[in-house]
Amino acid sequence: MYKKTIILADNDKSNRGLATLVLEKSNKGNFATIKAYNLKNNGKDFVLGMNCNGKNVLKQNITFLNDTYMFRLPNNISLDSKIACVLTNRKNPILWGSTSNVVGEYKSKICDWIENDDKERVDNNIEDIKKELSQKIQSTNDSIKTAQLFESPKEDELDEQITKIVNTKNIAEIFDDETKSTENNTPFFDRIKDEVLDLFAKYPQDSELENIIPNSKWVKIDYENNGHYYVLGLIYEDELKYVAYGIPQVTRGQMPDELIGYGRWIPLDAENVDAGGYYMVYQDVKTGKNIEL
């Protein structure tokens, strides 16, 4: 594991706050975590521009959740480079910093790059609208397919799904292993962070659950590439508090034996709690223990 930290601040003092950008290299790839402190309009739409050895290499949309945003870095970015970064609100630079005092030289270059990209996005909106109209033609078929994917499995199929999820390589040690949680006194999430970030980078976002559960991030994981999936979530209370897993159901039924004692039913419609939803399990990010409910 290799880490590099860049402090982002406003040298002009026109904006309050600062941020840290932690760049990490592991055998799973390169990742970045940006954490903001006392930043105005925190949570709104920002863009982080990155320049390596004089070349603009990254424009990353940033939407802070509890002051933090994590993302995967492209493999072609070398963490040994001279790196300069600027956090903008798409119009103006907010915070900036570098690894070797080169940010002043490249600040305007990064900002111009982001601004020109936004102009291209406006021009491309017309094409996006055309594509959206075309996609609406398929909306009925798409809805049918979505409903089929969300069909509730039979009881024996549900037991089989739970067994497969528990034994899935990426989360086998996450779902029900409390021994690992105390190993080397390292917080549980620190040991699974690479796997979790890899899953969040690989699978699609579940915005429906993010709207239902405040301060959370979710992805849908198709573990057999056949439409059967489970959801993986991160839930925050000022800081990351729980890792969560959910199994979809069309209607609420008997809680599976494997989840009794720490499973929870989460409906998708608060006014119809017995309709579609998830059997959900939570783990403490520090200890890895399942939360008893």
Phi and psi in degrees as GROMACS dihedral restraints (atoms count N, CA, C in turn):
[ dihedral_restraints ]
;  ai    aj    ak    al  type     phi  dphi    fc
    3     4     5     6     1  -127.5    20    10
    4     5     6     7     1   133.7    20    10
    6     7     8     9     1  -127.8    20    10
    7     8     9    10     1   145.7    20    10
    9    10    11    12     1  -139.5    20    10
   10    11    12    13     1   132.6    20    10
   12    13    14    15     1  -114.7    20    10
   13    14    15    16     1   132.1    20    10
   15    16    17    18     1  -117.6    20    10
   16    17    18    19     1   128.9    20    10
   18    19    20    21     1   -90.2    20    10
   19    20    21    22     1   125.2    20    10
   21    22    23    24     1  -105.6    20    10
   22    23    24    25     1   127.8    20    10
   24    25    26    27     1  -146.5    20    10
   25    26    27    28     1   171.4    20    10
   27    28    29    30     1  -106.1    20    10
   28    29    30    31     1   102.6    20    10
   30    31    32    33     1   -68.1    20    10
   31    32    33    34     1   -20.2    20    10
   33    34    35    36     1   -84.3    20    10
   34    35    36    37     1   -11.2    20    10
   36    37    38    39     1    64.9    20    10
   37    38    39    40     1    17.6    20    10
   39    40    41    42     1   -82.8    20    10
   40    41    42    43     1   -20.2    20    10
   42    43    44    45     1  -118.4    20    10
   43    44    45    46     1   139.0    20    10
   45    46    47    48     1   -77.0    20    10
   46    47    48    49     1   159.8    20    10
   48    49    50    51     1    97.1    20    10
   49    50    51    52     1   170.5    20    10
   51    52    53    54     1  -154.2    20    10
   52    53    54    55     1   177.5    20    10
   54    55    56    57     1  -149.4    20    10
   55    56    57    58     1   155.8    20    10
   57    58    59    60     1  -114.2    20    10
   58    59    60    61     1   137.0    20    10
   60    61    62    63     1  -116.7    20    10
   61    62    63    64     1   110.5    20    10
   63    64    65    66     1  -100.6    20    10
   64    65    66    67     1   119.8    20    10
   66    67    68    69     1  -103.2    20    10
   67    68    69    70     1   128.0    20    10
   69    70    71    72     1  -125.8    20    10
   70    71    72    73     1   137.9    20    10
   72    73    74    75     1  -119.4    20    10
   73    74    75    76     1   128.1    20    10
   75    76    77    78     1  -142.8    20    10
   76    77    78    79     1   179.9    20    10
   78    79    80    81     1   -71.1    20    10
   79    80    81    82     1    -7.9    20    10
   81    82    83    84     1   -91.1    20    10
   82    83    84    85     1   -10.2    20    10
   84    85    86    87     1   128.6    20    10
   85    86    87    88     1  -171.2    20    10
   87    88    89    90     1  -103.8    20    10
   88    89    90    91     1   136.0    20    10
   90    91    92    93     1  -133.6    20    10
   91    92    93    94     1   157.4    20    10
   93    94    95    96     1  -133.8    20    10
   94    95    96    97     1   142.6    20    10
   96    97    98    99     1  -130.1    20    10
   97    98    99   100     1   120.5    20    10
   99   100   101   102     1  -109.6    20    10
  100   101   102   103     1   129.7    20    10
  102   103   104   105     1  -124.4    20    10
  103   104   105   106     1   127.7    20    10
  105   106   107   108     1  -101.8    20    10
  106   107   108   109     1   150.1    20    10
  108   109   110   111     1  -130.0    20    10
  109   110   111   112     1   118.7    20    10
  111   112   113   114     1    56.2    20    10
  112   113   114   115     1    37.2    20    10
  114   115   116   117     1   -86.6    20    10
  115   116   117   118     1   131.9    20    10
  117   118   119   120     1   -64.0    20    10
  118   119   120   121     1   144.9    20    10
  120   121   122   123     1    56.4    20    10
  121   122   123   124     1    33.1    20    10
  123   124   125   126     1   -58.3    20    10
  124   125   126   127     1   137.5    20    10
  126   127   128   129     1   103.1    20    10
  127   128   129   130     1   -20.7    20    10
  129   130   131   132     1   -82.0    20    10
  130   131   132   133     1  -178.2    20    10
  132   133   134   135     1   -75.0    20    10
  133   134   135   136     1   116.8    20    10
  135   136   137   138     1  -123.7    20    10
  136   137   138   139     1   164.6    20    10
  138   139   140   141     1  -131.1    20    10
  139   140   141   142     1   131.8    20    10
  141   142   143   144     1  -103.4    20    10
  142   143   144   145     1   121.8    20    10
  144   145   146   147     1  -103.7    20    10
  145   146   147   148     1   139.4    20    10
  147   148   149   150     1  -128.6    20    10
  148   149   150   151     1   136.0    20    10
  150   151   152   153     1  -122.9    20    10
  151   152   153   154     1   129.0    20    10
  153   154   155   156     1  -118.5    20    10
  154   155   156   157     1   120.9    20    10
  156   157   158   159     1    51.8    20    10
  157   158   159   160     1    39.2    20    10
  159   160   161   162     1    88.3    20    10
  160   161   162   163     1     0.3    20    10
  162   163   164   165     1  -117.0    20    10
  163   164   165   166     1   127.3    20    10
  165   166   167   168     1   -68.5    20    10
  166   167   168   169     1   125.4    20    10
  168   169   170   171     1  -126.7    20    10
  169   170   171   172     1   -16.2    20    10
  171   172   173   174     1  -150.2    20    10
  172   173   174   175     1   133.1    20    10
  174   175   176   177     1  -124.9    20    10
  175   176   177   178     1   113.5    20    10
  177   178   179   180     1  -120.1    20    10
  178   179   180   181     1   121.6    20    10
  180   181   182   183     1   -67.9    20    10
  181   182   183   184     1   133.6    20    10
  183   184   185   186     1  -123.6    20    10
  184   185   186   187     1   123.0    20    10
  186   187   188   189     1  -125.7    20    10
  187   188   189   190     1   105.3    20    10
  189   190   191   192     1   -68.3    20    10
  190   191   192   193     1   138.9    20    10
  192   193   194   195     1  -125.4    20    10
  193   194   195   196     1   114.6    20    10
  195   196   197   198     1    53.6    20    10
  196   197   198   199     1    45.3    20    10
  198   199   200   201     1    71.5    20    10
  199   200   201   202     1     5.5    20    10
  201   202   203   204     1  -131.9    20    10
  202   203   204   205     1   146.0    20    10
  204   205   206   207     1  -145.6    20    10
  205   206   207   208     1   131.2    20    10
  207   208   209   210     1  -114.9    20    10
  208   209   210   211     1   143.3    20    10
  210   211   212   213     1  -154.5    20    10
  211   212   213   214     1   163.4    20    10
  213   214   215   216     1   -92.8    20    10
  214   215   216   217     1   138.1    20    10
  216   217   218   219     1   -90.4    20    10
  217   218   219   220     1   145.5    20    10
  219   220   221   222     1   -59.1    20    10
  220   221   222   223     1   147.4    20    10
  222   223   224   225     1   -65.9    20    10
  223   224   225   226     1   -21.1    20    10
  225   226   227   228     1   -82.9    20    10
  226   227   228   229     1     0.6    20    10
  228   229   230   231     1   -90.0    20    10
  229   230   231   232     1   118.8    20    10
  231   232   233   234     1   -90.9    20    10
  232   233   234   235     1   125.2    20    10
  234   235   236   237     1   -73.5    20    10
  235   236   237   238     1    -8.8    20    10
  237   238   239   240     1   -86.6    20    10
  238   239   240   241     1    -2.8    20    10
  240   241   242   243     1   -72.6    20    10
  241   242   243   244     1   167.3    20    10
  243   244   245   246     1   -79.0    20    10
  244   245   246   247     1   110.8    20    10
  246   247   248   249     1  -109.6    20    10
  247   248   249   250     1   129.5    20    10
  249   250   251   252     1  -121.4    20    10
  250   251   252   253     1   137.4    20    10
  252   253   254   255     1  -132.4    20    10
  253   254   255   256     1   145.4    20    10
  255   256   257   258     1  -134.4    20    10
  256   257   258   259     1   127.5    20    10
  258   259   260   261     1   -97.2    20    10
  259   260   261   262     1   121.7    20    10
  261   262   263   264     1  -120.7    20    10
  262   263   264   265     1   164.5    20    10
  264   265   266   267     1  -100.2    20    10
  265   266   267   268     1    26.6    20    10
  267   268   269   270     1    78.4    20    10
  268   269   270   271     1   -16.4    20    10
  270   271   272   273     1  -113.2    20    10
  271   272   273   274     1   -42.6    20    10
  273   274   275   276     1  -135.3    20    10
  274   275   276   277     1   151.2    20    10
  276   277   278   279     1   -67.9    20    10
  277   278   279   280     1   138.7    20    10
  279   280   281   282     1  -107.3    20    10
  280   281   282   283     1   -53.4    20    10
  282   283   284   285     1  -137.3    20    10
  283   284   285   286     1   151.9    20    10
  285   286   287   288     1  -154.0    20    10
  286   287   288   289     1   159.7    20    10
  288   289   290   291     1  -175.9    20    10
  289   290   291   292     1   174.0    20    10
  291   292   293   294     1  -156.6    20    10
  292   293   294   295     1   173.1    20    10
  294   295   296   297     1   -86.2    20    10
  295   296   297   298     1   -18.2    20    10
  297   298   299   300     1  -149.0    20    10
  298   299   300   301     1    40.4    20    10
  300   301   302   303     1    57.1    20    10
  301   302   303   304     1    35.2    20    10
  303   304   305   306     1  -105.7    20    10
  304   305   306   307     1     2.9    20    10
  306   307   308   309     1   -64.4    20    10
  307   308   309   310     1   -35.7    20    10
  309   310   311   312     1   -59.4    20    10
  310   311   312   313     1   -36.7    20    10
  312   313   314   315     1   -69.0    20    10
  313   314   315   316     1   -32.0    20    10
  315   316   317   318     1  -113.1    20    10
  316   317   318   319     1    -0.3    20    10
  318   319   320   321     1   -58.4    20    10
  319   320   321   322     1   -52.4    20    10
  321   322   323   324     1   -66.0    20    10
  322   323   324   325     1   -33.9    20    10
  324   325   326   327     1   -63.1    20    10
  325   326   327   328     1   -43.8    20    10
  327   328   329   330     1   -65.6    20    10
  328   329   330   331     1   -44.7    20    10
  330   331   332   333     1   -62.8    20    10
  331   332   333   334     1   -43.6    20    10
  333   334   335   336     1   -61.7    20    10
  334   335   336   337     1   -38.8    20    10
  336   337   338   339     1   -62.0    20    10
  337   338   339   340     1   -45.0    20    10
  339   340   341   342     1   -66.6    20    10
  340   341   342   343     1   -42.7    20    10
  342   343   344   345     1   -62.8    20    10
  343   344   345   346     1   -43.7    20    10
  345   346   347   348     1   -64.9    20    10
  346   347   348   349     1   -35.0    20    10
  348   349   350   351     1   -64.4    20    10
  349   350   351   352     1   -39.2    20    10
  351   352   353   354     1   -64.9    20    10
  352   353   354   355     1   -36.5    20    10
  354   355   356   357     1   -63.5    20    10
  355   356   357   358     1   -39.0    20    10
  357   358   359   360     1   -65.6    20    10
  358   359   360   361     1   -35.4    20    10
  360   361   362   363     1   -64.5    20    10
  361   362   363   364     1   -39.0    20    10
  363   364   365   366     1   -62.1    20    10
  364   365   366   367     1   -44.2    20    10
  366   367   368   369     1   -63.5    20    10
  367   368   369   370     1   -34.0    20    10
  369   370   371   372     1   -78.9    20    10
  370   371   372   373     1   -11.4    20    10
  372   373   374   375     1   -60.9    20    10
  373   374   375   376     1   -34.2    20    10
  375   376   377   378     1   -61.3    20    10
  376   377   378   379     1   -44.6    20    10
  378   379   380   381     1   -66.3    20    10
  379   380   381   382     1   -35.4    20    10
  381   382   383   384     1   -64.0    20    10
  382   383   384   385     1   -39.6    20    10
  384   385   386   387     1   -63.1    20    10
  385   386   387   388     1   -42.1    20    10
  387   388   389   390     1   -60.1    20    10
  388   389   390   391     1   -43.6    20    10
  390   391   392   393     1   -64.4    20    10
  391   392   393   394     1   -38.9    20    10
  393   394   395   396     1   -62.8    20    10
  394   395   396   397     1   -42.1    20    10
  396   397   398   399     1   -63.1    20    10
  397   398   399   400     1   -39.5    20    10
  399   400   401   402     1   -65.6    20    10
  400   401   402   403     1   -38.5    20    10
  402   403   404   405     1   -68.6    20    10
  403   404   405   406     1   -28.8    20    10
  405   406   407   408     1   -64.1    20    10
  406   407   408   409     1   -24.3    20    10
  408   409   410   411     1   -62.8    20    10
  409   410   411   412     1   -31.5    20    10
  411   412   413   414     1   -93.4    20    10
  412   413   414   415     1     4.1    20    10
  414   415   416   417     1   -62.1    20    10
  415   416   417   418     1   -37.0    20    10
  417   418   419   420     1   -63.5    20    10
  418   419   420   421     1   -48.0    20    10
  420   421   422   423     1   -62.9    20    10
  421   422   423   424     1   -39.6    20    10
  423   424   425   426     1   -62.4    20    10
  424   425   426   427     1   -39.6    20    10
  426   427   428   429     1   -64.2    20    10
  427   428   429   430     1   -39.7    20    10
  429   430   431   432     1   -63.1    20    10
  430   431   432   433     1   -44.8    20    10
  432   433   434   435     1   -62.8    20    10
  433   434   435   436     1   -41.0    20    10
  435   436   437   438     1   -62.6    20    10
  436   437   438   439     1   -41.8    20    10
  438   439   440   441     1   -63.0    20    10
  439   440   441   442     1   -39.8    20    10
  441   442   443   444     1   -64.6    20    10
  442   443   444   445     1   -39.7    20    10
  444   445   446   447     1   -64.4    20    10
  445   446   447   448     1   -28.3    20    10
  447   448   449   450     1   -95.5    20    10
  448   449   450   451     1     7.2    20    10
  450   451   452   453     1   -58.8    20    10
  451   452   453   454     1   140.8    20    10
  453   454   455   456     1   -74.9    20    10
  454   455   456   457     1   127.0    20    10
  456   457   458   459     1   -70.6    20    10
  457   458   459   460     1   158.5    20    10
  459   460   461   462     1   -66.1    20    10
  460   461   462   463     1   165.2    20    10
  462   463   464   465     1   -58.4    20    10
  463   464   465   466     1   -43.5    20    10
  465   466   467   468     1   -68.6    20    10
  466   467   468   469     1   -32.4    20    10
  468   469   470   471     1   -68.7    20    10
  469   470   471   472     1   -36.8    20    10
  471   472   473   474     1   -63.3    20    10
  472   473   474   475     1   -44.4    20    10
  474   475   476   477     1   -59.5    20    10
  475   476   477   478     1   -40.2    20    10
  477   478   479   480     1   -65.6    20    10
  478   479   480   481     1   -40.6    20    10
  480   481   482   483     1   -62.4    20    10
  481   482   483   484     1   -44.7    20    10
  483   484   485   486     1   -61.3    20    10
  484   485   486   487     1   -43.8    20    10
  486   487   488   489     1   -59.8    20    10
  487   488   489   490     1   -43.6    20    10
  489   490   491   492     1   -65.6    20    10
  490   491   492   493     1   -40.1    20    10
  492   493   494   495     1   -65.2    20    10
  493   494   495   496     1   -43.8    20    10
  495   496   497   498     1   -62.2    20    10
  496   497   498   499     1   -32.1    20    10
  498   499   500   501     1   -96.7    20    10
  499   500   501   502     1     3.7    20    10
  501   502   503   504     1   -63.8    20    10
  502   503   504   505     1   135.0    20    10
  504   505   506   507     1   -56.4    20    10
  505   506   507   508     1   -42.8    20    10
  507   508   509   510     1   -69.2    20    10
  508   509   510   511     1   -26.3    20    10
  510   511   512   513     1  -125.4    20    10
  511   512   513   514     1    11.8    20    10
  513   514   515   516     1   -57.7    20    10
  514   515   516   517     1   -40.2    20    10
  516   517   518   519     1   -86.7    20    10
  517   518   519   520     1    -9.3    20    10
  519   520   521   522     1   -85.3    20    10
  520   521   522   523     1   -40.7    20    10
  522   523   524   525     1   -71.0    20    10
  523   524   525   526     1   -40.9    20    10
  525   526   527   528     1  -149.5    20    10
  526   527   528   529     1    32.4    20    10
  528   529   530   531     1  -116.3    20    10
  529   530   531   532     1   102.8    20    10
  531   532   533   534     1   -90.4    20    10
  532   533   534   535     1   -12.8    20    10
  534   535   536   537     1   -66.2    20    10
  535   536   537   538     1   -43.7    20    10
  537   538   539   540     1   -65.3    20    10
  538   539   540   541     1   -24.9    20    10
  540   541   542   543     1   -65.0    20    10
  541   542   543   544     1   -22.8    20    10
  543   544   545   546     1  -105.9    20    10
  544   545   546   547     1     1.8    20    10
  546   547   548   549     1   -65.9    20    10
  547   548   549   550     1   126.2    20    10
  549   550   551   552     1    59.5    20    10
  550   551   552   553     1    15.7    20    10
  552   553   554   555     1    56.5    20    10
  553   554   555   556     1    22.2    20    10
  555   556   557   558     1   -89.6    20    10
  556   557   558   559     1   131.2    20    10
  558   559   560   561     1   -53.1    20    10
  559   560   561   562     1   141.5    20    10
  561   562   563   564     1   -52.7    20    10
  562   563   564   565     1   -49.0    20    10
  564   565   566   567     1   -66.3    20    10
  565   566   567   568     1   -29.4    20    10
  567   568   569   570     1   -62.0    20    10
  568   569   570   571     1   -30.5    20    10
  570   571   572   573     1   -81.4    20    10
  571   572   573   574     1   -23.7    20    10
  573   574   575   576     1  -107.1    20    10
  574   575   576   577     1     2.2    20    10
  576   577   578   579     1   -56.3    20    10
  577   578   579   580     1   -44.7    20    10
  579   580   581   582     1   -61.5    20    10
  580   581   582   583     1   -44.3    20    10
  582   583   584   585     1   -63.0    20    10
  583   584   585   586     1   -42.8    20    10
  585   586   587   588     1   -64.7    20    10
  586   587   588   589     1   -46.2    20    10
  588   589   590   591     1   -62.5    20    10
  589   590   591   592     1   -36.1    20    10
  591   592   593   594     1   -64.1    20    10
  592   593   594   595     1   -41.2    20    10
  594   595   596   597     1   -67.3    20    10
  595   596   597   598     1   -40.0    20    10
  597   598   599   600     1   -66.5    20    10
  598   599   600   601     1   -30.9    20    10
  600   601   602   603     1   -76.8    20    10
  601   602   603   604     1   -28.6    20    10
  603   604   605   606     1   -88.9    20    10
  604   605   606   607     1   -36.6    20    10
  606   607   608   609     1  -108.2    20    10
  607   608   609   610     1   159.5    20    10
  609   610   611   612     1   -72.4    20    10
  610   611   612   613     1   148.2    20    10
  612   613   614   615     1   -68.1    20    10
  613   614   615   616     1   144.3    20    10
  615   616   617   618     1  -108.8    20    10
  616   617   618   619     1    88.1    20    10
  618   619   620   621     1   -71.0    20    10
  619   620   621   622     1   -23.8    20    10
  621   622   623   624     1   -62.2    20    10
  622   623   624   625     1   -46.8    20    10
  624   625   626   627     1   -68.5    20    10
  625   626   627   628     1   -33.9    20    10
  627   628   629   630     1   -63.6    20    10
  628   629   630   631     1   -31.2    20    10
  630   631   632   633     1   -76.7    20    10
  631   632   633   634     1   -28.4    20    10
  633   634   635   636     1   -82.0    20    10
  634   635   636   637     1   -41.1    20    10
  636   637   638   639     1  -106.6    20    10
  637   638   639   640     1   110.4    20    10
  639   640   641   642     1   -59.9    20    10
  640   641   642   643     1   149.4    20    10
  642   643   644   645     1    53.6    20    10
  643   644   645   646     1    53.0    20    10
  645   646   647   648     1  -142.5    20    10
  646   647   648   649     1   158.7    20    10
  648   649   650   651     1  -129.5    20    10
  649   650   651   652     1   139.5    20    10
  651   652   653   654     1  -139.2    20    10
  652   653   654   655     1   149.8    20    10
  654   655   656   657     1  -133.8    20    10
  655   656   657   658     1   152.2    20    10
  657   658   659   660     1   -97.9    20    10
  658   659   660   661     1   126.5    20    10
  660   661   662   663     1  -114.0    20    10
  661   662   663   664     1   108.2    20    10
  663   664   665   666     1   -84.2    20    10
  664   665   666   667     1    97.5    20    10
  666   667   668   669     1   -81.2    20    10
  667   668   669   670     1   -10.1    20    10
  669   670   671   672     1  -127.6    20    10
  670   671   672   673     1     7.1    20    10
  672   673   674   675     1    56.4    20    10
  673   674   675   676     1    37.5    20    10
  675   676   677   678     1  -132.4    20    10
  676   677   678   679     1    15.8    20    10
  678   679   680   681     1    95.0    20    10
  679   680   681   682     1   -17.2    20    10
  681   682   683   684     1   -81.9    20    10
  682   683   684   685     1   128.3    20    10
  684   685   686   687     1  -142.6    20    10
  685   686   687   688     1   165.3    20    10
  687   688   689   690     1  -128.1    20    10
  688   689   690   691     1   168.3    20    10
  690   691   692   693     1  -113.3    20    10
  691   692   693   694     1   144.9    20    10
  693   694   695   696     1  -120.0    20    10
  694   695   696   697     1   132.2    20    10
  696   697   698   699     1  -135.4    20    10
  697   698   699   700     1   156.1    20    10
  699   700   701   702     1  -120.2    20    10
  700   701   702   703     1   127.2    20    10
  702   703   704   705     1  -119.6    20    10
  703   704   705   706     1   132.4    20    10
  705   706   707   708     1  -113.0    20    10
  706   707   708   709     1   143.5    20    10
  708   709   710   711     1  -134.6    20    10
  709   710   711   712     1    86.0    20    10
  711   712   713   714     1    71.4    20    10
  712   713   714   715     1   -39.4    20    10
  714   715   716   717     1  -141.3    20    10
  715   716   717   718     1   172.2    20    10
  717   718   719   720     1   -59.8    20    10
  718   719   720   721     1   124.8    20    10
  720   721   722   723     1  -114.8    20    10
  721   722   723   724     1   -42.7    20    10
  723   724   725   726     1  -136.3    20    10
  724   725   726   727     1   148.4    20    10
  726   727   728   729     1  -101.9    20    10
  727   728   729   730     1   134.3    20    10
  729   730   731   732     1  -129.4    20    10
  730   731   732   733     1   152.2    20    10
  732   733   734   735     1  -134.3    20    10
  733   734   735   736     1   141.3    20    10
  735   736   737   738     1  -136.7    20    10
  736   737   738   739     1   142.9    20    10
  738   739   740   741     1  -111.9    20    10
  739   740   741   742     1   123.7    20    10
  741   742   743   744     1   -73.3    20    10
  742   743   744   745     1   145.6    20    10
  744   745   746   747     1  -141.9    20    10
  745   746   747   748     1   142.0    20    10
  747   748   749   750     1   -74.3    20    10
  748   749   750   751     1   -39.1    20    10
  750   751   752   753     1  -132.3    20    10
  751   752   753   754     1   150.1    20    10
  753   754   755   756     1   -71.3    20    10
  754   755   756   757     1   135.2    20    10
  756   757   758   759     1  -140.9    20    10
  757   758   759   760     1  -157.9    20    10
  759   760   761   762     1   -66.5    20    10
  760   761   762   763     1   131.1    20    10
  762   763   764   765     1   -60.6    20    10
  763   764   765   766     1   128.3    20    10
  765   766   767   768     1   -55.7    20    10
  766   767   768   769     1   143.4    20    10
  768   769   770   771     1   -55.5    20    10
  769   770   771   772     1   -35.7    20    10
  771   772   773   774     1   -64.2    20    10
  772   773   774   775     1   -20.2    20    10
  774   775   776   777     1  -108.8    20    10
  775   776   777   778     1    -3.1    20    10
  777   778   779   780     1   -62.3    20    10
  778   779   780   781     1   130.9    20    10
  780   781   782   783     1   102.8    20    10
  781   782   783   784     1   -27.5    20    10
  783   784   785   786     1  -142.7    20    10
  784   785   786   787     1    11.4    20    10
  786   787   788   789     1   -93.7    20    10
  787   788   789   790     1   152.1    20    10
  789   790   791   792     1  -137.1    20    10
  790   791   792   793     1   141.8    20    10
  792   793   794   795     1   -89.7    20    10
  793   794   795   796     1   124.4    20    10
  795   796   797   798     1  -116.1    20    10
  796   797   798   799     1   107.3    20    10
  798   799   800   801     1   -78.6    20    10
  799   800   801   802     1   151.1    20    10
  801   802   803   804     1   -82.0    20    10
  802   803   804   805     1   -20.3    20    10
  804   805   806   807     1  -125.7    20    10
  805   806   807   808     1   113.4    20    10
  807   808   809   810     1   -64.1    20    10
  808   809   810   811     1   -22.3    20    10
  810   811   812   813     1   -89.3    20    10
  811   812   813   814     1    -7.5    20    10
  813   814   815   816     1  -141.6    20    10
  814   815   816   817     1    74.4    20    10
  816   817   818   819     1   -69.0    20    10
  817   818   819   820     1   -15.9    20    10
  819   820   821   822     1   -95.0    20    10
  820   821   822   823     1     2.2    20    10
  822   823   824   825     1   -85.4    20    10
  823   824   825   826     1  -151.9    20    10
  825   826   827   828     1   -58.4    20    10
  826   827   828   829     1   146.1    20    10
  828   829   830   831     1  -180.0    20    10
  829   830   831   832     1  -157.2    20    10
  831   832   833   834     1  -137.0    20    10
  832   833   834   835     1   142.1    20    10
  834   835   836   837     1   -81.6    20    10
  835   836   837   838     1   121.1    20    10
  837   838   839   840     1  -119.0    20    10
  838   839   840   841     1   142.8    20    10
  840   841   842   843     1  -126.9    20    10
  841   842   843   844     1   141.1    20    10
  843   844   845   846     1  -119.9    20    10
  844   845   846   847     1   142.7    20    10
  846   847   848   849     1  -126.5    20    10
  847   848   849   850     1   140.1    20    10
  849   850   851   852     1   -70.0    20    10
  850   851   852   853     1   130.5    20    10
  852   853   854   855     1   -71.5    20    10
  853   854   855   856     1   -18.7    20    10
  855   856   857   858     1   -88.7    20    10
  856   857   858   859     1   -42.9    20    10
  858   859   860   861     1  -101.9    20    10
  859   860   861   862     1   -24.2    20    10
  861   862   863   864     1    81.2    20    10
  862   863   864   865     1     1.6    20    10
  864   865   866   867     1   -76.9    20    10
  865   866   867   868     1   143.0    20    10
  867   868   869   870     1   -67.4    20    10
  868   869   870   871     1   138.2    20    10
  870   871   872   873     1   -82.6    20    10
  871   872   873   874     1   119.6    20    10
  873   874   875   876     1   -77.0    20    10
  874   875   876   877     1   134.8    20    10
